[in-house]
Amino acid sequence: MSQSLYPYRSTQIASRKLGGEMMIMSASDSTLFTLNETATILWEAADGSASLEEIVAAKIFPQFDVEYEKALDDTETLAQQLASHGILFLASEPKGPGRACSGERVNQ
């Protein structure tokens, strides 16, 4: 990954956690997504304040028996897939309270 990406959730969705999985419905087209445990961890951490690297290091890598670089690569791919559906956005800088974010969807 050449630059840090800061994931944040779309506000145009409805979500509910059931067990270890997250159910997400897109408000724009009523598409339903089911996120597995790893994707749910990413989703819950995606508030725009932490980079993918920070999320992997703090929340994903410690929970799974995988090398850090593999976890980071897989998480970046996952984030890009969620962004391509418009339910997650990726910013090039942190998004804080009251702060505009210059990010945009990946793979539009």
Protein Blocks (a to p, Z undefined) as FASTA:
>chain_A
ZZdcdddddfkbccddehjbccdddfklopacdddfklmmmmmmmnolacfklmmmmmmm
mmpccdfklmmmmmmmmmmmmmmnopaccdfbdcdehiacfbdcehZZ
